[in-house]
Amino acid sequence: MIATVITASAALLASPAAGLLGYRQLKRATYSKQLRITTPDGIDESGFVRVGGIDQWISIRGEDRRNPVVLEIHGGPGASNLVFAPRTRTWERHFTLVRWDMRGAGKTFGHGGPDGQGEMSFERICADALDVTEHLRARLGVDKVVLVANSFGTVFGLRLARRHPELYSAYVGADQNIVAGGRDHSAYHDVVERLRAGGKRKDLATVTAMGSDPSAWTAEQRSDYNKATVTSDPLTYDTMKTVVMRSLWFSPLHTLGELRHYLQAMTFSERITPETGAVDEWADGTEFNVPFFLFHGELDVITPAGPARRFFDDVSAPLKDFTLVPDTSHFSSFRHPDRFLDLMVTKVRPVVTGERVAR
């Protein structure tokens, strides 16, 4: 999804102005200082781990190893969450945060290139996630981890949480994407209505001509639809520019070359979308034997709250909670990381630790 909107920035990354480069270096230096972990029981390690036959990048950061371990499943497809590290620095006071660049994403893609990603399939990436989970259990000495998935990553997250409650102490879906086997076209019709109301006749003609069935779209049509979705909603478009693009450009953990790889990885990973688009979450099952949390942007137009709420209502779980984050669109956890942390500390952490923690 986001690859369509930010690929235009590739020209900027290829030949940035000297003044812009200087400002970037100053911001990166400031963020690097903010990211330092100096607490006695802290952890800050990153590098490549052999997962599923290829080297995959894993970052483990936190101020206290005794905190619950959170494994993030990033979205995209192919859009590593590592660029958001400065925005989510405070999360690491309460959780040990693991960010994994799955095959076809971020530093993993940059390291192996397009020919070194191996099998790009839904089941292969789910198997990778299980291998990463086992690596964390051994490396950090924990029985279970909190599974936090966002956007496109929630398709993997639901499969993992549903099938492996022995590995995960809770499931948290942010910007929960509910795939219903092609039956739900509500998001498409919402886009059509926004384009009509906004008088965007050219985009409206393009989107209506492709029809409402994503399985019938070409790669170009999917790109056109994604662009229309984002640009027709002011809040989403602003979030893309001020949160996603700024996080990319000023990331202290990525060189300019790595940012180019970041963009290339998202385009490369789009090959998996036809397979994930065929998923039917209701058919796969609504019973989860883990605490189940959905924290969703109230105004999300990319993964609207309606389908997420309908699925949540059908879920059976030991404990479940659905929270709408007000005045936020997609990327709600990164636009307002303080709000997301508050939800994690007040709702999730007490469940997985058995005690309420003071902020």
N, C-alpha and C positions, 0 to 999 in steps of 0.2 A: 504493500500500500504506500508507504512513505517513500519508496524508491522513485515512484513516478513524480513526486512533487519536488524532491531535493536533487535529483540528478542534474538539473539545470545549474546547480552550484559547481559542477565539475570544472567549468571554465574558470571560475574564480579560484579554485584550488590549483589549477594548472599554472596560472600566471597572476598571482596576487600582487597588488601594488606594494611598494616598499613600506609605505606608512602603515598599511593594514597589517603587514607582517610584523612590524615593530610593536603595534598594539597587541597583536596576538601573543607575542612573546611575553609581554608584560602581564597579560591576563593569565597565561599559562604558568608563569612563575608564581603568581599569587595563589592560584589554585593548587599548585604543587605543595606549597607550604601548608595550606589548609588540609591537605590529604595526609600529612604525616601522622603516623600513629606512634606515640611514644610511651603509652601506658605499659606498666610492667607485665601485665598479662595479655597484652594485645598481640595481634597477628596481622601481618601484611606480607603476603607472598603471592607470587604469580608466575606463571610459566606454562610450558606445554606439557601435557600429560597424554600418554598413549591411550586413546579411547576408540574402540571400534576399528582398529587397524590404522588409524591416522593420528597425527599429533593435533591436539585440540587445546586451546588456551583456557586456563582456569585461574581466576583471581579470588583470593580469600582474604577478607579484611574485617577487622573488628577490634574494639578496644578491650574486650574481656572474653577470653576463650570459654568462660562459663556461660555466656549468653547463648540463647537458642540459635541454631544454625539455619539460615535461610538460603535455599537454592532458588535462584531466579531462572525462569524459562523465558527468554526474550522473544520479542515479536518480529515483525518485518513483513515477509520472511527475510532472514539474513541480516537483521538490524540489531547488532550488539548493544546491550545496555551500558557497556563500559564507559561510554561518553558522558553518561549522567553522573559519574562518580562525585564531582564537586557538589552537585545539587542534592545528593543523598548522603552527604558526609555524616549528618546527625543520626542517620539510621544505624550507623556502626557503633554508637554508644550503647545500643540496646540489643543488637543482633550481630552475629558473625555473618557477614553478607558475602555470598558466593556468586560470582558472575562468570558464566561459562559462554564462550563464543562457540556455538554449535557448528558442526560442519556446514560450510557454505556461508559463514558469517565472520565479520571482523578480522581479528588477528589469525584465527584458524584459516580463513580463506587466504589472507595475505601470505601466510607461511607456506601453504601447499599449492596455491594457485588453483585455477579451475580444473586442472587435470589431477590434482592431488586431493580432491574431496571425497573420492570413493563413491559409494552408493548414496544417492540423494533420494530417499524415500521416507514416508511417514513412519513406517515401522523401524527403519534403521535409526532414525533420530530418536525415537522412543527408547530403543535399545541403548543408544549412547547415553541418554539421560539416566537410565538405570545404572550403567557403568560409572557415570560421574557420581551418582548417589552412593554407590558402594565405595568409591574412592574417598569420598568425604567421611563416611562412617569410619573407615579405617584411619584416615589421616587425622581426624579431629576427635576420635574416640567417642562417638555418639551413636545411639541406636536408631534415632529417627531425625529427619530434618523437616523444616517447614517448607512447603512447596509454594512459591509465589510465581504465578505466571501472568503475563500481560499481553493483551492484544492477540496477534496471531499465535503467540506461544501458548495461549489458553487451550487451544485445540489439543496440543500435546499434554498440557497440564491435566485436563480432565481425564484423558486416557490413563495417565500415570497414577493419579489419585484414586481412580475407580478400581484399578487392577492391583495396586500395591499398597494397601493400607498398612502393611507391616513396615514400610520404609518411611512413611510420612506422618508427622504428628498433626498436620492440618493442611488444608488446601485453601489458598487465597487467590482468587481471580480478579485481576484489575483490568478494566476494559474487556470484560468477558465476551469472547466471540462464540456465539452459539450457531453451529452449523446443523441444519435440519434436513439434510438430504435433498436440498433443492426445493423444499416446500414453502419456505418463508421468503417472500419477496418484498417485505415491508420496507426495508432499507432502500431498495431501488425506487419504490414509489415515493418515498420521502424525498429522494434526490430530484426526481422528476418535478415534484411540487415546488421545491425550492427554486429550481431553475425557471419554472414557469412564473412563479411569483416575482423573481428577480429580473425578469425580462431578458434572460440569457438565451435568446432564440437559437443561436448556433449550437451551443452546448446541449440545449434541449433536443434539438433535431438529432444530434449525434447519439445521445443516450436513448431516446425513444426508438431510434432505428435499430439498435442492437438488441432490444427486447430485454425481458426481465430474467432470463435464465442464464446465469453466469457460466454454466457448463458449455454453452454454445458460443461464448465469446472468443474472439481471437486475442492474442497477446496485446495487440494494438487497441482493441476495444476495451479490454480490461484496464489498460493504462488511461484511456480517455475517461472511463467511468470513475476511476480513483481520483483523477485530477478534478473532475467535476464535483465529486463528493466533498473534497477539501476546500476548493476555492469558492464553492457556493455557500459556505458557512463561515461567517467572519471570525467567530471564536476559534474554530478549528484551524483556520488559516493563520490566525495570529499565534496560536500555540505552536504550529509548525515552524513559524519564523523565529519567534522569541525564545522558545524552549528547545526544540529539536535542532534547528540550524545553529543557534548560538552554542549549544552543547557540543556539537560536532566541531565547529570552527575553533573553539577555545579549549578543547580537550587537552589536558596536560599529559595524557597517557597515549597520545597518538601524534606521530609525525605527519607532515603533509602527504607523504607517500602512503602512509597507513590510512589516511582519510580517503584517498583515491580508491584504495582497496575496499574500504567500507562501502562506498557507493557501488563499486563493481560487484561486491558480494550480494547486495540486495537484488540487483538485476539477475545475477546468476541463480539465486535461490528461488526466483519466481517459478522455476520449473516444477516446484513441489505443490503449487497451489491447485492444479486440477485434482490431484489425489486427495488433498485435505478437503477440498470442496465437496467431495463425495461422502464425507462423514455424516452420520446421522446420530446426534447425541442421544436422542430418545431411544433409538434402537439399540445403542450401545449400553444403555442402562442409566437409571436415575438413582440407584442405590449407591451411597458412598459410606464406607465405614471409617471415615475420618471427619473431624470437625470441618465444616464447609462454609467459607466466607466469600461473598462477592462484594467488592467495593467499586462502584461504577460511577463514571461521570454522568451527572444528571442530564447534560446537554450533548452527550456523545452522539455524533451522526455517523461515525465510521462503524462502530459496533453499538447500535442503539440499545438503550436500557430495556426496552419492551421484551425482546426475545430472551434476554438474560433473566429478567424477572419471571417470565413464564417457565423457563427451565428450572429456576430456583424453586418455584412453588411446587414443582413435581419431585424435587429431590428429597430423598430420605437420608438423613445423616444423624449421628449422635447429637450434634449441635449444628445449627446453621444460622447465618446472619446475612441479610442483604442491606447494604447501605448505599444510598445515593449521595455522591459528593456534590454539593450545590455549586452552581455557577462554573462548572468545569465541563470540558468536552473530552475527547480522546486524550491519552497521555495524562490523565488526571493525577496519577501518582507522581509524575515528574513536574507538572506545572505547579502543583501545591504539595511538595514533599513533606511539609510539616503536617498537613492534614492526614496524609496517608500514614505517616509515622504515628500520629495520635491514634488512629484506628488500629494499627498493629500493636501498639503498646496497651491500649485499653481493652481491646476485644480479643486479639489473637494470643499475645504473650501470656496472659493469665491462664488461658486454656492449656497451653503446652508446658507451662512451668508449674502450674498449680498454685501460683501466688500472684497477687497484684503487685506491680512494681511502681514505685513513685518516680515521676518524671524529674 
